[in-house]
Amino acid sequence: MTGLADADASDGFRESFLAGDALGTWLSIGHPALVEAAARAGFDYVAIDTEHTTMSLETVAELVRTAAGVPGDLAVFVRPASNDPVRIKRVLDIGVDGIIVPKIDTVDDARELISATRYPPNGERGVASGRAAGYGEHFVDYVEDGHADLLVVAQIESAAGVENAAEIADVDGVDSLFIGPADLSASLGVFAEWDAPELADAMARVVEAGNAAGLPVGTLTVRAEDIAARAEHGFDYQIAGKDMTSLIESGERIRERYAECASE
């Protein structure tokens, strides 16, 4: 996968992801060791965030290359900073398995997203023989069919996005809907109130929209203790765990255990 691997592996991951059978984890730290750790932990893919981090495209490219070199098949999603065709094009040229694009609020946003992932005459993506095209080795095939393997995830994280979720899900080329729980709660006026009825209702509407269109709907679950609750909301998949949060929580547990032993 990740652009240069064989097509059979890519097709297998695509099927697994769309069926809700793939488990991913969130990366905000731009170091290859985190990718290797995710693979060793048994995750099927990593989601690299460039919206809320300082990661450069060079760093993202190194993480993608690392994923291609780990034992087994580790797929890579990248979240670009915005629904910008230039940002999206540069991420796709690296050779990723999918993108999670933030702030898809309207059907026009979704159409612009899909256009940014496809070459003319079906879209506006610029043509180049980068890593995704094998540096030119399978340039023509990639330009003609490369978008077919790419997973495009539309992130719903506003009241407007919830309202338009059904139309967004019906846009040809959108493979999945993904709820950004923090931004959505803020948009609804119930920031970080995870049990708020308004948030639960909004998530249910997005899940229903995805189900009606035959699309899987996912979300980010930062803490392990929240996995069961998110599953009860009907999500088809979860990107579970976030590197920085996991490091902090692990450190806190170690410190607490050390304090207990020291006081015995």
N, C-alpha and C positions, 0 to 999 in steps of 0.2 A: 504493500500500500504506500501511502505518502508519495505518490507521483511516479516513482521509478520501479515499484514492485510489480508483480505480475497481476494481470487483470482478474484472474480467478479469485485471488485473495481479496481484491477490492470488491468484487461482486458479492463474495461471501459476507464481508462486513456490511455492505449495504443492506443485504437481506436481513441480517441479524439486527441491525439498528432499526430498520423500519418495522420489524416484528416486536420491538421493545425488549430484545434479548441481550443487548450490549450494555455494559456498565462502564461509564467513564468517570474521570475525576478532573477537577479544575486546577489549572496551573496559573499562578500569578508571579512566580519566581522564574526568571529567565536563565536557568542553569540546566545543562544537559543531565546532571545527576538526578534531577527531579523526574525527568522522563524515564530514565532507567529505573528509578524507584517505583514509578507507576507500573511499569512492565513487570517488575519482580513481584509487586503486590497482586498481580493478576487482572488488572484493569484491561478492558478491551480498547479503550481510546483515552486520549487526553484532550481537554479543551483549553487552549492557550488564549489567555485574555490580553488583548492589546487596547481595550477600551479604557480600562481603569488602571493600567500599569505603565511603566516607563520603557517597556520593551521596544527595541528597534526591529526592523524587518530582518536585519542581519542576525539578530538573536533568534528570532522566530525560525529562520532558515536553519540555524544550527540545531535547534530543538527538533525540527522535522527530520533532519539527517540522522540525528540520534535515534529517533523513533524507528527509522528505517533499518537501523543496525542492531536493534535489540533482539534477543531470541523471541520467536513467536511473531505474531502479527499485532502490532500496536498502531491503531489508526490515529489520525490527528485532525481535530477541528481547530479553527482559529476564529476568535471573535474580533473582527476589525473594529476600529474606533467608531465608525458610523456607516450609514448606508450611502457610501460615497463610491462611485464607480472606479475612481482612481485607486483608492485604498483597497477596494475589493480585488481589482485587477492585479495589484502587486502581491497580494496574499496568494491569489490563485496561481500566479506564475511560479511560486515556490514549490507547488505540488502537494497540496493538502487534500485530505479526504472529504472535508466539509467545512462550511462556514456557518457561524451563528451570528446573525446580523441584528444589532440592537435597534430599538425604537421603530418598529414597523407598525405604524398607526393606522394606515389606510390601504385600500386596494391599490392606489397609485404607488405608494411606497413599495408594496410587494412586487408590482410590475417592474418598477425601476430596479429593484434588487435582481430579479431574474434576468433582465436585460443586461445587467453588469456581469453576469456569469456566462453569457452566451456570445458567440462570435456572430458577426454579420452573415447572412441577412436576418438572423433570429434575435440579435441583440447588438450591444455596442462595445463588447469587450475588445480591447486592442490585441492584435496578433503579435506574438513574439515566441522565439524558440528557446524559452527558459527551461528551468529544471523540470517543470511539469510536462514539457514536451520532450523530455530526454535530451535537452540541449540540441534539438534538431533531429535526433535519430528517428523519432516517430512523430515528426512535426505535423505532417498532413493528417494522419489519423487522429492526432490529438485535437487539432482545430476542427475536424469534422465531427468527432464523437466524444471529445473530452468531457463535455458537460453532462453526458449521460451517466457517468459514474459519480459525479460530484453531488454531495448531499447538501441541500440548501435549507437552513433552518431559520424561520422568521421569529424573532423575539417579540413577544407581546408584553409590554410593561407599562401601559397607560390605560386610562379609562377609555380613551378613543380607540385604542387597539382592541380592547375587549368588545366594544360596541361593533367593531368592524371585523371581528375574528372570523366569522363565517365567510365573508367575501374574500378575506386574505387567504384562507385555507383553500378556496376554490381557484386561486391563481395557478395556472399551469407552470410547473417547475418548483413550486414550494413543496418540500418533502416532509416538513414537520413544523409544528408550532412549539415554542418554548417560552415559558413564563419566567420573567425576571421578578421574583417575589418582592424584593426590597423596593425597586422603583414602582412596581404596581401598587404596593401598599401606600407609598408616598403620594402617588397620583390620586388615590382614592380617599386621601385624608386620614388614613389609619396607619401611618408609618410604624413599622415593626410591631404592630398589633397582630400577631400571627393567627390568633383565634377570632379576629373580628369577622362578623357575619358578612360585611361588605367584601372583604377579601376572599372569603370562602365562596361567595356567590360568583364573584368575578372569575375565579379559577375554574369553577364548575362550568361557566358559560364558555370559556375557552376550550376546556376538555370536550364539551358537547360539540362545539364547532369543528374541532379536529376529528372527532369520531364520525360526525356526519359526512365529512369529506374523505374519510378513510385514511387520515393522517395520524401518526403517533404524536402525542403531546407530552412534553417533558418539562422538567424544572431543575433548578440547582438546589441541592440539599446540603448545607454546609456541615451540619452536625449529625452524627450517626443516630442520635436519639430521635431525630425528626423523620427518619426514613419511613417508619411505619405510618405516621400521620400523613405524609405526602402520598403514600401508596393508597391510603383510604380515600384521598381526594380523586382518585381515578387516573393518576398520571401513568402513562405507558412506560416511561423510563425516567430515570433520575441521573443527573451528573452529581455523584456523591462524594463529598469531601472537597476541601480546598487546602492547598499545600500550607499556606501560612497559618490557617486556623488549626490544622492538624499538628503542626510543629508546636504551636503555643499550648494546645490542650495536652499534648504528650509531655511537654516540659512541666506543665502544672501538675500532672499526675505524678511524675517522677519526684518533683520537689515535695509534694504532699506526702508521698510514701517515705521519702528520706526523712522528713520531719517526724513522722510517726516512729520510725525506727530509732532515730536519735533520742527520742524522749522515753523509750522503753528502758 
